Amino acid sequence: MIARTLTTLATLGLLAMTAVWGSTFVLIKDVVGRMPVADFLAVRFVIAALTMLALFARPVWRLGRRQVFRGLLLGVIYGIGQLLQTWGLSLIAPSVSGFATGMYVVFTPILAMLLLRQHMAAVTWLAVLLSTVGLALLSLNGVSVDLGVWLTLASAALYALHIVLLGQWSRQGDAFGLSAVQMVAIALVCLLATAPHGPTLPPDRGAWFAVLYMALVAGAGAMLMQTWAQSHLPAARAAIVMTTEPVFAAAFAVALGSDVLSWRMLLGGGLILAAMYLVELMPRRGTLPAEAVHHEV
């Protein structure tokens, strides 16, 4: 009963985190129009890293050498994924980028099978299919595969690897420390991308507000929530829950008047939510319980 409650709370936590990510699209589009992409990412993640180190210095100190190394590796994977996704976004439409990035929902169970030899129930693959079709309806309206798409697909593969390894390595007691170490590695990767000149600062108050929101809420807070939640959820299930990001992004776009509600949004969002409902109700036989999955993200 307690395990089931923790699983439900972890799912709700991932949903809240994904809603925050969905709220950032408008902010990011505005800020990167006024400052270089790598500089924006560097400033954002440096602020997030310093904040997390200040808050969670003791949990970081308590991590063993192995967990510190794992946290750094997870952060490097995630940071490179961020850079590839952002560079890809500069070459393709945001909607196409959203679909290509969301393909981590397909890559995650494949990597879990290849790397961890996990068995996936048929209902998991059905949920993956529903999520993919839903993402396509939300995002695609005629698309050609070019360099931007390939870069974004590469970032999706790295995000999937991050989800799989985080699910494998995250432990409930290590969530604070492991999150902080990951954030430090992400910040270092993004700082290196601004070499040799280093990052420029946000140009005005509005840009600073966006960067601080992205750093503290969508950065530090989201990483902490994902790390804790994945200590209670299988990787494939976490990936399917996180595909609700474009649903939230579309909802915010409509609510803020930057987009118009369409049948594609309703049908695509409905399919993604149906996929998440499937994995919430899926029988535990045929899939490993969350407690077994993080055996030794």
C-alpha positions as CSV (number, residue, x, y, z in Angstrom):
1,M,0.0,0.0,0.0
2,I,2.8,2.4,0.9
3,A,4.7,1.5,-2.3
4,R,1.5,2.2,-4.4
5,T,1.1,5.6,-2.7
6,L,4.7,6.5,-3.4
7,T,4.3,5.4,-7.0
8,T,1.2,7.6,-7.3
9,L,3.0,10.6,-5.7
10,A,6.0,10.1,-8.0
11,T,3.7,10.1,-11.1
12,L,2.0,13.3,-9.9
13,G,5.4,14.9,-9.2
14,L,6.6,14.1,-12.7
15,L,3.3,15.5,-14.1
16,A,3.9,18.8,-12.1
17,M,7.5,18.9,-13.3
18,T,6.4,18.4,-16.9
19,A,3.7,21.1,-16.6
20,V,6.5,23.5,-15.5
21,W,8.5,22.5,-18.6
22,G,5.5,23.1,-20.8
23,S,5.1,26.6,-19.4
24,T,8.7,27.6,-20.4
25,F,8.3,27.5,-24.2
26,V,7.1,31.0,-24.6
27,L,9.8,32.3,-22.2
28,I,12.6,30.5,-23.9
29,K,11.6,31.7,-27.3
30,D,11.6,35.3,-26.1
31,V,14.9,35.1,-24.3
32,V,17.0,33.3,-27.0
33,G,15.9,36.0,-29.4
34,R,17.8,38.5,-27.3
35,M,20.8,36.5,-26.2
36,P,22.9,33.6,-27.6
37,V,21.5,30.2,-26.9
38,A,24.6,28.7,-25.2
39,D,24.9,31.8,-23.0
40,F,21.3,31.5,-21.9
41,L,21.8,27.8,-21.0
42,A,25.1,28.5,-19.2
43,V,23.7,31.4,-17.1
44,R,20.6,29.4,-16.3
45,F,22.4,26.2,-15.2
46,V,25.2,28.0,-13.3
47,I,22.5,29.8,-11.2
48,A,20.7,26.5,-10.7
49,A,23.9,24.6,-9.7
50,L,25.1,27.3,-7.2
51,T,21.6,27.3,-5.6
52,M,21.5,23.6,-5.3
53,L,25.0,23.4,-3.9
54,A,24.1,26.1,-1.3
55,L,21.0,24.2,-0.3
56,F,22.2,20.6,-0.5
57,A,25.9,20.8,0.4
58,R,25.5,18.2,3.2
59,P,23.6,15.6,1.0
60,V,26.3,16.1,-1.6
61,W,29.0,15.5,1.0
62,R,27.3,12.3,2.1
63,L,27.3,10.8,-1.4
64,G,29.8,8.1,-2.0
65,R,32.4,8.4,-4.7
66,R,30.5,6.1,-7.0
67,Q,27.3,8.2,-6.7
68,V,29.2,11.4,-7.3
69,F,30.7,9.9,-10.5
70,R,27.2,8.7,-11.6
71,G,25.8,12.1,-10.9
72,L,28.5,13.8,-13.0
73,L,28.0,11.3,-15.8
74,L,24.2,11.9,-15.8
75,G,24.7,15.6,-15.9
76,V,27.1,15.4,-18.8
77,I,24.6,13.3,-20.8
78,Y,21.8,15.7,-20.0
79,G,23.8,18.8,-20.7
80,I,24.9,17.6,-24.1
81,G,21.3,16.7,-24.8
82,Q,20.3,20.3,-23.9
83,L,22.9,21.7,-26.3
84,L,22.0,19.4,-29.2
85,Q,18.2,20.1,-28.7
86,T,18.8,23.8,-28.7
87,W,21.1,23.8,-31.7
88,G,18.5,21.6,-33.5
89,L,15.7,24.0,-32.6
90,S,17.6,26.9,-34.3
91,L,17.3,25.0,-37.6
92,I,13.8,23.6,-37.4
93,A,10.3,24.7,-36.4
94,P,9.5,24.4,-32.6
95,S,6.7,22.0,-33.3
96,V,9.0,19.6,-35.2
97,S,11.5,20.0,-32.4
98,G,8.9,19.1,-29.9
99,F,8.0,15.9,-31.7
100,A,11.7,14.8,-32.3
101,T,12.5,15.5,-28.7
102,G,9.5,13.5,-27.5
103,M,10.8,10.4,-29.3
104,Y,12.7,9.6,-26.1
105,V,9.4,7.8,-25.2
106,V,10.4,5.3,-27.9
107,F,14.1,5.2,-27.2
108,T,13.7,4.7,-23.4
109,P,12.1,1.2,-23.4
110,I,14.5,0.1,-26.2
111,L,17.5,1.2,-24.2
112,A,16.1,-0.3,-21.0
113,M,15.9,-3.7,-22.9
114,L,19.3,-3.4,-24.5
115,L,21.3,-2.1,-21.4
116,L,19.4,-3.6,-18.5
117,R,17.6,-6.5,-20.1
118,Q,14.3,-5.4,-18.8
119,H,11.2,-7.1,-20.1
120,M,8.5,-4.7,-21.3
121,A,4.8,-5.7,-21.2
122,A,2.7,-5.4,-24.3
123,V,0.7,-2.6,-22.7
124,T,3.9,-0.6,-22.3
125,W,4.5,-0.8,-26.1
126,L,0.9,0.1,-26.7
127,A,1.4,3.2,-24.5
128,V,4.6,4.1,-26.4
129,L,2.7,3.8,-29.7
130,L,-0.2,6.0,-28.5
131,S,2.3,8.6,-27.2
132,T,4.2,8.7,-30.5
133,V,1.0,9.1,-32.6
134,G,-0.2,11.8,-30.1
135,L,3.1,13.7,-30.3
136,A,2.9,13.5,-34.1
137,L,-0.6,15.0,-34.2
138,L,0.4,17.7,-31.8
139,S,3.6,18.6,-33.6
140,L,3.8,17.6,-37.2
141,N,2.1,19.1,-40.2
142,G,4.5,18.1,-43.0
143,V,8.1,17.7,-42.1
144,S,11.4,17.0,-43.9
145,V,14.3,15.3,-42.1
146,D,17.3,17.5,-42.1
147,L,20.3,18.3,-39.9
148,G,18.1,20.0,-37.2
149,V,15.9,16.9,-36.9
150,W,18.9,14.6,-36.6
151,L,20.5,16.8,-33.9
152,T,17.2,16.8,-32.0
153,L,16.8,13.0,-32.4
154,A,20.3,12.6,-31.0
155,S,19.3,14.8,-28.0
156,A,16.2,12.6,-27.5
157,A,18.4,9.5,-27.4
158,L,20.5,11.2,-24.8
159,Y,17.5,12.1,-22.7
160,A,16.3,8.5,-22.9
161,L,19.7,7.3,-21.7
162,H,19.5,9.8,-18.9
163,I,16.0,8.5,-17.9
164,V,17.2,4.9,-18.0
165,L,20.4,5.4,-16.0
166,L,18.7,7.8,-13.5
167,G,16.0,5.1,-12.9
168,Q,18.8,2.6,-12.3
169,W,21.0,4.7,-10.0
170,S,18.6,7.1,-8.2
171,R,17.9,6.1,-4.5
172,Q,15.4,7.9,-2.4
173,G,18.0,9.0,0.2
174,D,20.3,10.4,-2.5
175,A,17.8,12.6,-4.4
176,F,19.1,15.9,-3.1
177,G,22.8,15.2,-3.5
178,L,22.5,13.4,-6.8
179,S,20.4,16.3,-8.2
180,A,23.0,18.9,-7.2
181,V,25.9,16.9,-8.7
182,Q,24.0,16.5,-12.0
183,M,23.3,20.2,-12.1
184,V,26.9,21.1,-11.6
185,A,27.9,18.9,-14.5
186,I,25.2,20.4,-16.7
187,A,26.4,23.9,-15.9
188,L,30.0,22.9,-16.8
189,V,29.0,21.5,-20.1
190,C,27.0,24.6,-21.0
191,L,29.8,26.9,-19.9
192,L,32.3,25.0,-22.1
193,A,29.9,25.7,-25.0
194,T,30.4,29.4,-24.5
195,A,34.2,29.2,-24.8
196,P,36.4,31.1,-25.4
197,H,34.6,34.3,-24.5
198,G,32.3,33.0,-21.7
199,P,28.6,33.7,-21.2
200,T,27.0,37.1,-21.6
201,L,24.4,38.1,-19.1
202,P,20.7,38.6,-19.7
203,P,20.1,42.0,-21.3
204,D,17.2,43.3,-19.3
205,R,14.9,42.7,-16.3
206,G,12.4,40.6,-18.3
207,A,15.2,38.3,-19.5
208,W,16.6,38.0,-16.0
209,F,13.1,37.0,-14.7
210,A,12.9,34.3,-17.4
211,V,16.4,33.0,-16.7
212,L,15.8,32.9,-12.9
213,Y,12.4,31.0,-13.4
214,M,14.1,28.6,-15.8
215,A,17.1,28.1,-13.4
216,L,15.2,27.7,-10.1
217,V,11.8,26.2,-11.0
218,A,12.3,24.5,-14.3
219,G,16.0,23.7,-13.6
220,A,16.8,23.0,-10.0
221,G,13.3,22.1,-8.9
222,A,12.5,19.9,-11.9
223,M,15.8,18.0,-11.6
224,L,15.2,17.4,-7.9
225,M,11.6,16.1,-8.6
226,Q,12.7,13.9,-11.5
227,T,15.5,12.4,-9.5
228,W,13.2,11.6,-6.5
229,A,10.3,10.4,-8.7
230,Q,12.5,8.0,-10.7
231,S,13.6,6.3,-7.5
232,H,10.0,5.0,-7.4
233,L,9.1,4.5,-11.1
234,P,10.4,2.3,-13.9
235,A,12.2,4.2,-16.7
236,A,9.7,3.5,-19.5
237,R,6.8,4.5,-17.3
238,A,8.5,7.8,-16.4
239,A,9.2,8.6,-20.1
240,I,5.5,8.1,-21.0
241,V,4.4,10.4,-18.2
242,M,6.9,13.0,-19.3
243,T,5.4,13.0,-22.9
244,T,2.6,15.2,-21.5
245,E,5.0,18.1,-21.9
246,P,3.7,19.1,-25.3
247,V,0.2,18.8,-24.0
248,F,0.9,21.3,-21.3
249,A,2.9,23.5,-23.8
250,A,-0.1,23.5,-26.2
251,A,-2.5,24.3,-23.3
252,F,-0.3,27.3,-22.2
253,A,0.0,28.5,-25.8
254,V,-3.8,28.5,-26.1
255,A,-4.4,30.1,-22.7
256,L,-1.9,32.8,-23.5
257,G,-3.4,33.5,-26.9
258,S,-0.3,32.5,-28.9
259,D,-2.1,29.6,-30.5
260,V,-5.6,28.5,-31.4
261,L,-7.2,25.3,-30.1
262,S,-7.5,22.7,-32.9
263,W,-8.7,19.1,-33.4
264,R,-5.1,18.0,-33.7
265,M,-4.3,19.4,-30.2
266,L,-7.4,17.7,-28.8
267,L,-6.8,14.3,-30.4
268,G,-3.0,14.3,-29.9
269,G,-3.3,15.4,-26.3
270,G,-6.0,12.8,-25.7
271,L,-3.8,10.0,-27.0
272,I,-0.9,11.0,-24.8
273,L,-3.2,11.2,-21.8
274,A,-4.6,7.8,-22.7
275,A,-1.1,6.4,-22.9
276,M,-0.3,7.8,-19.4
277,Y,-3.6,6.3,-18.1
278,L,-2.6,2.9,-19.5
279,V,0.7,2.8,-17.7
280,E,-1.0,3.9,-14.5
281,L,-3.3,1.0,-14.7
282,M,-1.0,-1.6,-16.3
283,P,-0.7,-4.9,-14.4
284,R,2.6,-5.3,-12.5
285,R,3.2,-8.8,-13.8
286,G,5.4,-8.6,-16.9
287,T,7.0,-5.4,-15.7
288,L,9.5,-4.9,-12.9
289,P,8.1,-2.9,-10.0
290,A,9.8,0.4,-9.3
291,E,11.5,-1.0,-6.2
292,A,13.3,-3.6,-8.3
293,V,14.1,-1.3,-11.2
294,H,16.4,0.9,-9.1
295,H,18.4,-2.1,-7.9
296,E,22.0,-2.2,-7.7
297,V,19.3,7.2,-13.5
